[in-house]
Amino acid sequence: MLLKNIKLNWKAGLTVALISIPLSISLAMASQSSPVAGIITAIIAGLIGAIFGGGEYNVIGPTGALSGVIAGFALINGAELVPALTLIAGFVILIGYFLHVEKYLVLIPSSVIHGFTFGIAVILILNQADFILGLNHLPQKSNVIENMMVVIPNYKIIDWTTVLAFALFLSSLFVLRRFKSPIPGAIILAPIAIAIGYFAKAGYIPNLSFYTLGDRFGDISLVFTHISKFTINKQLFYTAITVSFIAIIETMLSAKIGDKMTDTKHNSRKELLSLGLANIGSGLLGGIPATAALARTSLNIKSGATHRSSGIMSVVFITLISFFLLSYFKFIPMVAISAILVDVALQMIETKHFRKFWKYEKNSLYIAFFVAAGTVIEDPIVGVLVGVSVTLVLFIEKMSRGHFEVSINNETGIVTSFSGDKLKPLEEDGSILLYSIRGNLLYINCKAHLARFESNTFDNYKTVIFRLREVYMIDLDGIEALDEMIHILKSKNIAVYITSVSDSLRNKLRRSSHEFIFMENHGLVFDKTRYALSTIGLNSPVE
């Protein structure tokens, strides 16, 4: 069975491996780590994720979503502390696994997730500004805004040859994707860029010189290392929590999208466990933090993967190619790496979701941009937490309006009806008002319902019926508000009935509502609304 799966999945594994090598190098560079650290991460985290993952398709490795956070940490604490960060992040993810943290991800709305992704993409692009402009020796800052403040004053010494090369490299990636090239653009671009860099260094291309990976890191070869520095400080733990939070979100999103593409169902518990183990393994051998990579997971599926053996074969191919060919990557121009990273960042921005927000729910669009701004200016966690908080406040405000439906009846039947959260002037001629509470009756919205009865709006009606068919939950504040609404109507000699009460709601009202108990004892509570209307002398199809 294993041999059969390998036979069916080795091509997908090779395809993913070929794209993973240039991407892993590029993303490690974006994280201010060494190229080899990216390859180590792709091998170790990728292998553990493929073996222990909760699905068949997720590919774990370096990603753009983590690079901005890691880069800020590395610039302050040094790249040699990144493996320790990776290890701690892995343990934080395992703690999240034991706390079943994945079930709380439903509290993060899509607007916050897309805003966060957009912010990370902006960070990834802006962090390439110095290499895109040929300003290769500028000091790096931990914050993207501070980094841009270093780049901008040096606009007079921009290398326009490098800028042109970036435009050509990036355009070629766009063109290849536009015409649906069967070979991913990065696979085609990397060897071409390596050849250009080699010939430029050798002097075969006159008057052309590029700042290469070798200029920055010297010779490159695959060597598994270990944690060389482990300094415990507050920022280490804070960044580890940030990294683990982002990694969990990205991994679960990637797995969910993989499910949609293949009509399968992943095990989120196993996925979270494998993510923690993958980061621990990566950290112990000198790698950087990892998460499931949506682009590589999608490529894996589109390349014909049917089993997790495609992920295992991908790691085998990455290892073999790296041992024999990695040294040639020292010739790749940094501007080519920047083009690959910018292309990755642009693909992270899902414009279709922003168009939907604009068309159907503008508040979600504003929240997404707000989260993106917080992510770029301050910190990803700050952006997400503020976004979630604002979303919850807006949700609570919406819930607090107290949704309802009103219908006005007379001897001929229903005169008019309307629903919503705002009460209109009632000028219709009728004697019976049916007030249906929609949703729950809780502390958060009971005051809105009560205010409608305190406003004297319903004083002209002889009978008011409370229809509780759509009330699924009620608390003590809601019960007290219901009692007060009934009391207000009775004090004005308006007849009151209650209908369509579920068994669970009835039990709660019997325990805590003196008005309900009184009305039930006097036959003023009915299972169906039409029974109450029949008692009054009217016929109605309303239940």
N, C-alpha and C positions, 0 to 999 in steps of 0.2 A: 504493500500500500504506500509506504514512504517513497519507494523508487518511482512509483506511478505518479505521485504528487510532484516529485522533483522534475520528472519528465515533462509534466504539464505546466510547471511554473518557473522553470529556469530562465526562459526568455524574459518574463516579467521581472524576475530578479536582476538580470543583467541590465535591463533598461533603467530600473531604479538605481542601480549601482552607478551607472554612467552619469546620471544626473546628480546623484548624492555627493560625488567627489568634489566637483567644482562648487556646488552649493555649500557643502560642509566647510570647505576652505574659506569661501566668501563670508559665511555667517560667523565663523570663528574670528575672522578678521574684523567683522562688524562688532564683535563682542570684545575687541581689544585683546584677544588671545592669539596663540600661535596657530598656524594652519594645521599642524599635526594634531593639536587638541581637538579640532573639528573632526578630523578623520577618526581619531580614537573614539569620539562620541558616537559617530555614525556606526562604528563597528560594535562597540560594547553595548551601548544603549539599544541599538538596532537589533542585536542578537537577543538580548534579554526580553525586549518588547515582543519580538516575533515568537519566542518560546512560551512566555508566560501570559501574553495578552489575552484579553477577553473576546477578541474577534479574530477574523482571518486576514484582515487587510491593513490595519493600521501600521504605519512605518514611523518609528520613533528615531529622532536625531536632532541635530541643531536646527533651530527655526528663527525666523525673523522676529516673531513675537517676543522672544526672550532677549534678543541681542542688545536692545537699548538699555535694558535694566542691567545686564551683565557688564556692558561697556562702562556705565556710570560707576559701578562697583569696582571694576578693574582699574580705572583711571585714578581712583582714590587710594585703593588698597594694594594695587599691583596685580598683574595677571597671574602671578604664582599662587595667589590665594583663591583663584577661581575654582580649582578642583575641590578645595575645602567647602566653598559655597555650594558646589554641586552635591557633595556628600550630605551636608546639612539639609539642603532642599529635599533630597531623597528621603531622609528621615521624617521631615515635616509632612511629606506626601503620605508616608506610611501612617503617621498619626491621623491624618485626614481619612485614610482608609479604615482605620479602626473606629473612627468617629462617624463613619458613613456620611462623609461630607458631600458626596456626589448627589445625595437627594436634596440638598439645599440649593443646588445650582438653578433650580426652577425659579428661585427668588430673583435671579438676575435677568431682566428683560432683554429682548433682542436689541433694543435701541442702545443699551449700555454696552453690549457685546460688540456691536458693529462700530460704535463710537470708539471703544477701546482699540479695536483692530485698526481703525483709521488712524488713530493717534500713534500707534506703534509703527505703522507704515510711514507716517510723516517723519518720525524719529529716524527710522532706517534710511530714508532718503537724505535728510539734512545731514546726517552723520557722514555721508559720502562726499559732502561739498568740497572738502579740501583736495581729495583725490580727483574728483571730476574737473576741478579748476586748475589742477597741476600745482597746488600749494602743498607740497608733500612733507614739508618739515615744520609745519606749524604745531605748536603745543596743543595737546588734546585736553579738553575740559570734560568734567563729569556730567554736565547738564547740556542738552542740545542747544538751548538758547545761548548759554555762555560760549559754546563752541562756535556758533554763528557770529557772535560778537568778535571772535578772534579772526574769522575768515573774512568778514565784510571789509575791514580796513585795508586788507591786502589786495583789493580788486585791481590795483594798478600793475601787479606782477603776475596776473593770470596767464597761464600758458595756453594759448588758443589752439595750439596743435593738439594738446590733450583734450580740450573741450570738444574739438571736432571729432577726435577718435571716439570719445564717449558717445557723441551723437550718432556716429556710424554704428558702433557696437549695439547701442540700445535700439536703433532703428532696425537693425538686422533681426534682433529678437522679436520685435513687433511684427515684422514682415513674415517671419517663419511661423509665428502663431496665427497671424491673419490668414495665411494660406494653408493652415492646418498641417504643418509638416509632421510626418510620422515620427521624426526624430526630434526630441525636445531641443529648443534653441541653445540652451547652455552646453549641451553635448557637442553641438557644431561649433559654437563660439570658442569654447575653451582651447581646443587644439589649434584653431586658427590664430587666436591671440597668443598662444605659446610660441607658435612659429614666428609671428611678427616680432614678439619680444626677443626671441633668440637671434633673428637676423639683424635686428636693430642693435643689439649688444655686440654682435660680431662685426658690425660695420658694413654689412652688405646693403643696408638701406641708408644712403647718405643723408645727413642732416635730420635724422629721426632718432629720438631717444625717449624712452619711457621709464618711469619709476616702476620697478617690478617687485614681485613678491620676494625675490632673492635679495634685492637691495634693502628690503625691510627686515628680513629674517635670516639671510644667508642661505646656506644649503639646507634642503628639506629632505628628511627621510623618516620613515615610520618607525618610531621607537616608543614603546609603551613605558610610561613613567609611573610616578606615584605622587602622593601629596607631599610636596617639598616644604610647604609652609602652612601652619595651622594656628592662626591667631584669633582667639575668641574675642569678639567685640560686639557692641550693640548693632552696628550696621550690618555685620555678617548675618545675624539672626533676622533682622528686619528685611534684608534683601532676599534671604532664603525663603521667608514667608511670601514675599512678593513673587518670586520665581515659581514657587510651588503652586500658588494661586493661579498664575497665568498658565502654567503647564497643565494643571487639572482642567481648566476651561478649554484650552486648545485641544487637549487629548479627547475629551468627551465630545466636543464639536466635530472633530475629525472622524471619530468612531460613528457618530450619529449620521453624518453625511455619507460615510461609507455604507452604512445600513441602507440608506435611501437608494444609493447607486446599485446595490446588489440584492435588495429585497431580503436582507438577513437581519439578525438581531444580535448585537454584541452583549457581553456580560460586563456591565460597568464596574462591578466589584473587582473582577480579575484585571480589567483595564487599568484601574487605579493602582492595584497592587504591582502590576508589571511596571508602571511608570515610576513608582517609588524605587523598586529594585534596579531599574535601568539607570536612574540618576545616581544611586549608591555605587553601582558598578563603574559608571563613567567617572565619578569623582575619585574612586580608589586608584584608577589607572591614568589619572591626569587629564580627564576630559572636562567638558563644559556642560552646563545644564541642558537637558533635552526634554522634548515633548513630542507628541505625535505631529507629524508634518502633513498638513492637508494636501499640499501640492503633490508630495511624493505618494501619499495614500491614494489620491485620485489617479495618479500616473500608474501606480501598481495595479489598480482595478482595470483601467483602460487598456493596460498592456496584456490583459488576459489572466490575471491572477485568480486562482480558485481556492487557494489554501495558504496557510501561514508559511509553508515551505518556500514561497516566493520571497518572503522577508529574510528567511535564513540564507537562501541562495544569494540574495542581494549583499548580505554581509560577507559571504565567502568571496564574491567577485570584488567587493570594495577592498578587502584585505589583499587579494592577489594583485590587483591593479596598483594598489598603493605601494606594495613591496617592490614592484618592478618598474613603475613609471612615475611615482610621486616626485622624484628628484627633478623631473622636467618642468614641474609646475613653478619652479623658481623663476622661470622666464616669463610667466604670465604678467602682463602689465596690470598695475593696481587699478587703472581706469577701466579695464575689462571686468575686473571683479566688481567694481562699482556699478557697471552697467547691469550685470547679473543681479545684484542686490536691489537696484532700483526697479528692475523688471519684477522681481519677487514682491517687492513692496506694493507696486501698482496692482498686481494680481490679488493682493490681500484685500484691497478695497473693493467691496462688492457693491457697485453702483446701483444695481437693480433694487437692492433693499432701500437705499436712500431715495430712489425715485418713488418707491411705494410709500415710504414715510411722507414724502412731499405731497403725494396725491391723496392719501387716505388719513394720515395721522401726523400733522405737522409738529405736534408736541414731542413726538418720538424723534423727529429729525432734530429739533432743537436740543433735546437731551443728548443725542448722539454727538453732536458737535461740541456740546458742553463737556462731555466726557473726553472727547478727543483733545480739546484744549487743555483740560486738566492733566491729561496723560503727557502731553508734550511739554507744557510749562513747568509742571511740578513733579508728578510721579504717577505711574500707572495705577497703583493701589488707590492713591488719593482720587484720581479720576473716576475709577470704578465705584468706590465707596460713595463719593458725592453724587454720582449719577444714580446709583441705587437709592440713595436717600431722597433725592429730588423726585424720582419716579414713585417711591412709596408715599411721599407727601401728596403728590398729585392724585394718586390712586385713592388715598384716604379722603382727600377733598371731594373727589367724585362720589365715593361711597357715602359720604356724610350728607349728601343732598336728599337722600331718602326717596328712592324711586317708587312710583305708585301708578295705579290706573284708576280712573274715575269714570263711572257711567251713571247717567241720570235717567230715571225711569218714571213713567206715569201709567195711567190705566191702559194706554195703547201699546206699551212696551218701552224699549230703550229710545230715549229722545236723542241723546248724544253721548259720546265717550271719547276720552283721550288719555294718553299716558305720557310719562316723562318724569322730570324731577323739578319742574316749575309749575305752579298752579295758575291757571288762566282765570280771568273773571268769569263767573258762572251766571249767565243771563237766561239760560234755558228754563222753560216752564216744566217743572216736574216736582213730584212730591217725595220721591225716594232716591237717595244717593248711595250708590255702591262704591265703597272705597277699598280697593285691593292693594295690599302692601306687597311690593315686588322685591324679592330677595330676602335678606335677613333683617331682623329687627333687633339691633344691638345698640350699645352705648354710642357708637360712632354716627348713627343716622336717626336714632329715635327722636332727637330734639327737632329735626327737620319735619318729621311727621306731626309731632305735637304742635309745632308752631302754626301749622295749617288750621288746626282746630281752635287755637287760641285767637286766630285772626278774625273770627266771626264770619268767615266765608260761607260756612254751611248752615247759618242760622235760619234760612228760609225753607229748609226741608223738614218734613214731618218725621221722616225715618232715615236713619243711616245704618247701612249694613257693612260691617268689617269682614272682608273676605280674606282669609289667611291661607289660601291654598298654596301660594308661592312663598310662604315663609318657612324656611327650612331650619333656621336657627334663631333662638331668642335668648337674651341674657336678662339679668335682674333689672338693668336700666330699661331695657325694652319692655319688660312686663309692667314696670312702674309707669312708663309713658303710655302704654295701652290703657291701663287703669285710669290715668288722668284724662285721656281723650274721651273715654266712656263717661267719666264723671262730668266733664265739661258739657257734653251733649245732654246728659240726663238733667243737669241743673237748668237747662233751657227747655225742658219738657219735650225733647226730641227722643223718639223711640229708637232703641239701639238693639241690633242683632249681631251675632257672630256666626260665621259659616265656614265650612271647608277646613276644619282643623285636623291636622294629622294626629296620629296616636301619640307620637313622641312629644309634639307641641302641647297636646291636651294634658299630658301628664305633668309637664312643667308648669302650665297655667294653673292646674289644680293645686299644685304645691305652693304657689307664690302669689297668685292673683285673686284678691278678694272679690273684684268685680266679676271676673269670669266665673268663680264659684257661685256667686249670687245669680248670675244670668243662667248658668246651667241648671241650677235648682229650680228656676222659674220658667224653664222651657224656652229660653231665648237663644240657645246655641243649636245650630243645625248642621248636619253632615254635608248638605249641599245647599247652594244659594237658592235654587229654585224652590226648595222646601220652605225657606223663609219667605220668599215672594208669594208663594201659594198661601201661606198663613195670613199674609197681609191682604190677599185677594187678587194677586196678579199672577199671570203665567209668564214664564221666561225660560229660554233655552240655556241660560247661564248656569253653570255648575257651581 
